[in-house]
Amino acid sequence: MRFGASEIRCRSCQQLYPGGDLDRYLWCPACRNEVRRHGIAWARGIGIVACAGLATYLLLRVHPSRSYLPFYLIMLAMTYLLISRIAMAVVQGYYRARGRVVGVESRDEESGS
């Protein structure tokens, strides 16, 4: 429990939760999962675009030889992993800073008040 309060509002969906269920940003598990879902979707797309751009650059400018092909494939895989991790952190930070998640509505908006 945080500060002796039995229930605290989630900063995203405004629903009441026990203080132990919220993370350090005061977000509930449903909102955290929604942020993670959005982050993964964006990160995969950005990682694929970055890999495609690097592969295009390698094919058009470097002209890789067959003897170095495994190294270029490892470089593409590492690019995908690194760029997607960075993109996921940026997207999650964006949603946290914005304070709302797209797929989660607050109870106040649902009830119409």
Secondary structure as UniProt FT lines:
FT   TURN            3..4
FT   STRAND          7..9
FT   TURN            11..13
FT   STRAND          16..18
FT   HELIX           19..21
FT   TURN            24..25
FT   HELIX           29..57
FT   HELIX           58..62
FT   HELIX           66..68
FT   HELIX           69..98
FT   TURN            102..103
FT   HELIX           107..111
//
